[in-house]
């Protein structure tokens, strides 16, 4: 089954418009109350075809939430096939699903994806900025491209997505945003200068956006996982994985679902008074 494609060339109807020449602000419609619970709500998850992102979209699907997720092709991996499998699994749960390629570094692609997701699923209530990449190496060997690619994806990509959903969340006076950082933001190892910098920047972005969107009843938080048993971990040397397990006071690495449960909690009404915070999900790795 081919994934839906988009071809919109016009500006989204919900895009911000400047005040008129008189200087008076345009009147905004009164927000409609958003019902509690998960049913009929829509979650947008970036990088949702594989790994942690897939666990997050499946978590929302199990809760009865409609899901839109985006992805890009990665070197040496058939992400399109994984996206189809994820889309099929969600549809089997009886929830609405929309999947599409989208490079979060490209503002226009993000706006089209958000517009299409909203049109197809009837709204947007949650945003999980999960899309991220790593390009490790000693800082004196990092190329300009390796630096920019990681920062543009991990930080600018999250900013692009937040900027696109902000008018929707402000208008409806409701929304939840969760940014996926990492334990390396505060405890970097060797060779992760660009990755650690990008994940630390996400924490600052989380706090700043929480301040700006808080008056619109939007909660903005972050999760900072340690090592997670995903496809990327399988690429690490066995000694690195063993060291990660031993460094965790719980003696294990996280399963993707361990982090996905925390993400859904932060999007729930149980977390309605939590904003601007970072929840560390590292099995006690940061206690060492």
Phi, psi and omega per residue, in radians:
X1 nan 2.105 -3.088
X2 -1.217 2.519 3.098
X3 -1.263 2.574 3.127
X4 -1.068 2.541 3.093
X5 -2.021 2.873 3.117
X6 -2.172 2.676 3.132
X7 -2.603 0.609 -3.107
X8 -1.405 2.269 3.120
X9 -1.908 -0.185 -3.109
X10 -1.570 2.872 3.081
X11 -1.286 2.462 3.106
X12 -1.007 2.494 -3.065
X13 -1.153 -0.393 -3.080
X14 -1.589 0.023 -3.069
X15 -1.113 2.551 -3.105
X16 -1.007 2.420 3.060
X17 -2.083 2.505 -3.108
X18 -1.252 2.738 3.061
X19 -1.034 2.716 -3.135
X20 -1.268 3.076 -3.024
X21 -1.069 -0.461 -3.106
X22 -1.273 -0.233 -3.139
X23 1.605 -0.107 3.133
X24 -1.360 2.384 3.135
X25 -1.239 2.511 3.098
X26 -1.186 2.445 3.140
X27 -1.265 2.370 3.096
X28 -1.775 2.485 3.117
X29 -1.125 2.636 3.115
X30 -1.110 2.302 -3.137
X31 -1.165 2.468 3.078
X32 -1.543 2.390 -3.125
X33 -0.993 2.364 3.105
X34 -1.629 2.189 -3.106
X35 -1.166 2.636 3.091
X36 -1.323 2.892 3.128
X37 1.618 3.140 -3.053
X38 -1.722 -0.465 -3.036
X39 -1.085 2.376 3.126
X40 1.241 0.056 3.036
X41 -1.560 2.816 -3.058
X42 -2.230 2.247 3.082
X43 -1.914 2.333 3.038
X44 -1.873 2.179 -3.111
X45 -2.200 2.133 3.094
X46 -1.514 2.564 -3.098
X47 1.070 0.747 -2.989
X48 -1.635 0.091 -3.069
X49 -1.450 -0.487 -3.023
X50 -2.414 2.944 2.966
X51 1.008 -2.430 -3.139
X52 -1.064 -0.693 -3.139
X53 -1.012 -0.710 3.124
X54 -1.139 -0.707 3.114
X55 -1.089 -0.637 3.136
X56 -1.194 -0.784 -3.135
X57 -1.161 -0.618 3.101
X58 -1.189 -0.622 3.082
X59 -1.076 -0.816 3.114
X60 -1.108 -0.698 3.123
X61 -1.074 -0.735 3.130
X62 -1.118 -0.506 3.127
X63 -1.402 -0.115 3.138
X64 1.593 0.273 -3.109
X65 -1.616 2.421 3.015
X66 -1.222 2.586 -2.996
X67 -2.344 2.339 2.945
X68 -2.054 2.283 3.089
X69 -2.387 2.645 3.127
X70 -2.128 2.916 -3.083
X71 -2.799 2.897 2.972
X72 -2.343 2.773 3.052
X73 -1.234 2.507 3.122
X74 -2.112 2.583 -3.130
X75 -0.995 2.237 3.068
X76 1.345 0.118 -3.129
X77 -2.342 2.415 3.105
X78 -1.577 1.414 -3.092
X79 -1.217 -0.524 3.126
X80 -1.049 -0.775 3.132
X81 -1.111 -0.734 3.114
X82 -1.112 -0.642 3.107
X83 -1.113 -0.718 3.111
X84 -1.101 -0.721 3.119
X85 -1.137 -0.720 3.119
X86 -1.144 -0.760 3.120
X87 -1.063 -0.750 -3.137
X88 -1.133 -0.721 3.137
X89 -1.114 -0.687 3.111
X90 -1.168 -0.778 3.138
X91 -1.048 -0.616 3.130
X92 -1.157 -0.355 3.090
X93 -1.397 -0.150 3.125
X94 1.497 0.278 3.112
X95 -1.831 2.778 3.067
X96 -1.259 2.508 -3.123
X97 -2.522 2.449 3.050
X98 -2.385 2.153 -3.140
X99 -2.152 2.452 -3.114
X100 -2.752 2.615 2.967
X101 -1.172 2.429 3.073
X102 -2.851 2.142 3.062
X103 -1.548 1.914 -3.038
X104 -1.140 -0.240 3.101
X105 -1.284 -0.313 -3.076
X106 -1.742 1.969 -3.065
X107 -1.046 -0.737 -3.111
X108 -1.136 -0.708 3.106
X109 -1.109 -0.702 3.129
X110 -1.107 -0.779 -3.112
X111 -1.128 -0.655 3.087
X112 -1.153 -0.758 3.140
X113 -1.081 -0.804 3.130
X114 -1.107 -0.749 3.118
X115 -1.057 -0.830 -3.114
X116 -1.132 -0.733 3.141
X117 -1.071 -0.736 -3.134
X118 -1.150 -0.738 -3.121
X119 -1.166 -0.739 -3.056
X120 -1.339 -0.582 -3.029
X121 -1.889 -0.097 3.017
X122 1.578 0.251 3.115
X123 2.621 3.123 3.033
X124 -2.516 2.288 -3.109
X125 -2.194 -0.483 -3.119
X126 -2.269 2.490 3.038
X127 -2.268 2.188 3.057
X128 -2.039 1.955 3.125
X129 -1.521 1.563 -3.089
X130 -1.814 -0.417 -3.077
X131 -0.994 2.245 3.130
X132 -2.902 2.736 3.123
X133 -2.366 2.864 3.040
X134 -2.280 2.504 3.094
X135 -2.504 1.372 -2.918
X136 -1.352 2.720 3.083
X137 2.886 2.694 3.081
X138 -0.973 2.449 -3.007
X139 -1.031 -0.555 -3.130
X140 -1.317 -0.122 3.084
X141 -1.925 -0.078 -3.131
X142 -1.206 2.273 3.059
X143 -1.413 2.829 3.072
X144 -1.019 -0.671 -3.129
X145 -1.131 -0.743 3.141
X146 -1.115 -0.659 3.093
X147 -1.155 -0.899 -3.076
X148 -1.127 -0.708 -3.073
X149 -1.065 -0.760 -3.129
X150 -1.226 -0.800 -3.141
X151 -1.151 -0.715 -3.126
X152 -1.131 -0.689 -3.131
X153 -1.306 -0.900 -2.978
X154 -1.338 -0.550 -3.090
X155 -1.875 -1.002 -3.130
X156 -1.097 -0.614 3.102
X157 -1.049 -0.795 3.103
X158 -1.110 -0.733 3.114
X159 -1.062 -0.766 3.130
X160 -1.026 -0.738 -3.118
X161 -1.212 -0.732 3.115
X162 -1.111 -0.767 3.141
X163 -1.061 -0.583 -3.096
X164 -1.326 -0.604 -3.127
X165 -1.565 -0.280 -3.067
X166 -0.972 -0.779 3.116
X167 -1.074 -0.612 3.122
X168 -1.170 -0.859 -3.110
X169 -1.115 -0.692 -3.137
X170 -1.178 -0.695 -3.121
X171 -1.163 -0.709 -3.111
X172 -1.536 -0.062 3.113
X173 0.984 0.795 -3.130
X174 -2.973 2.446 3.031
X175 3.002 2.724 3.102
X176 -2.310 2.276 3.106
X177 -2.170 2.291 3.069
X178 -2.214 2.131 3.091
X179 -1.749 2.347 -3.129
X180 -1.639 1.841 3.073
X181 -1.653 -2.543 3.138
X182 -2.874 2.758 -3.128
X183 -1.113 -0.385 3.129
X184 -1.182 -0.227 3.095
X185 -1.053 -0.556 -3.128
X186 -2.044 -0.303 -3.129
X187 -2.305 1.162 -3.090
X188 -1.272 2.541 3.013
X189 -1.698 -2.920 -3.135
X190 -1.337 2.437 3.001
X191 1.457 0.268 -3.117
X192 -2.171 0.604 -3.077
X193 -0.960 -0.883 -3.094
X194 -1.182 -0.730 -3.123
X195 -1.148 -0.822 -3.137
X196 -1.093 -0.717 3.127
X197 -1.100 -0.709 -3.127
X198 -1.178 -0.706 -3.117
X199 -1.288 -0.537 3.036
X200 -1.206 -0.684 3.100
X201 -1.075 -0.607 3.102
X202 -1.072 -0.593 3.134
X203 -1.199 -0.700 3.058
X204 -1.146 -0.706 3.096
X205 -1.076 -0.721 3.132
X206 -1.017 -0.851 -3.105
X207 -1.155 -0.732 -3.114
X208 -1.147 -0.749 -3.138
X209 -1.192 -0.608 3.090
X210 -1.033 -0.686 3.115
X211 -1.153 -0.770 -3.053
X212 -1.292 -0.618 -3.071
X213 -1.732 -0.143 3.131
X214 -0.971 -0.765 3.126
X215 -1.077 -0.301 3.097
X216 -1.675 0.291 3.111
X217 1.107 0.693 3.110
X218 -1.968 2.184 3.102
X219 -1.643 2.326 -3.117
X220 -2.270 2.047 -3.119
X221 -2.407 3.062 3.126
X222 -2.362 2.691 2.938
X223 -2.030 2.512 3.141
X224 -2.182 1.544 -3.123
X225 -1.287 2.752 2.924
X226 -1.576 -2.426 3.115
X227 -1.301 2.340 -3.135
X228 -2.125 2.433 -3.122
X229 -1.339 1.473 3.124
X230 -2.195 -3.087 3.119
X231 -1.027 -0.621 -3.112
X232 -1.189 -0.647 3.119
X233 -1.114 -0.598 -3.137
X234 -1.089 -0.330 3.141
X235 -1.491 -0.174 -3.109
X236 -1.433 2.660 3.068
X237 -1.064 2.554 -3.094
X238 -1.022 -0.605 -3.118
X239 -1.167 -0.528 3.098
X240 -1.187 -0.739 3.128
X241 -1.140 -0.741 3.126
X242 -1.099 -0.703 3.128
X243 -1.151 -0.653 3.119
X244 -1.127 -0.712 3.126
X245 -1.132 -0.749 -3.119
X246 -1.219 -0.524 -3.124
X247 -1.343 -0.370 3.096
X248 -1.380 2.299 -3.129
X249 -1.186 -0.331 3.068
X250 -1.519 -0.130 3.068
X251 1.265 0.448 -3.130
X252 -2.685 2.870 2.970
X253 -1.688 2.871 -3.080
X254 -1.382 2.542 2.873
X255 -1.486 2.637 -3.130
X256 -0.934 -0.620 -3.119
X257 -1.134 -0.497 3.117
X258 -1.041 -0.674 -3.141
X259 -1.424 -0.664 -3.126
X260 -1.055 -0.645 3.120
X261 -1.090 -0.660 3.139
X262 -1.221 -0.672 3.108
X263 -1.064 -0.822 -3.131
X264 -1.155 -0.597 3.067
X265 -1.048 -0.790 -3.117
X266 -1.159 -0.342 3.091
X267 -1.641 -0.044 -3.074
X268 -1.584 2.921 3.082
X269 -1.207 -0.346 3.091
X270 -1.116 -0.400 -3.128
X271 -1.878 0.436 -3.031
X272 -1.106 -0.377 -3.107
X273 -1.900 0.357 3.084
X274 -1.950 2.155 3.077
X275 -2.712 2.613 -3.139
X276 1.289 0.300 -3.049
X277 -1.927 2.800 3.059
X278 -2.104 2.117 3.104
X279 -1.693 2.052 -3.137
X280 -1.498 2.191 -3.116
X281 -2.155 1.295 -3.011
X282 -2.221 0.240 3.126
X283 1.114 0.359 3.141
X284 1.546 0.199 3.130
X285 -1.017 -0.649 -3.089
X286 -1.326 -0.108 3.108
X287 -1.432 -0.300 -3.110
X288 -1.340 nan nan
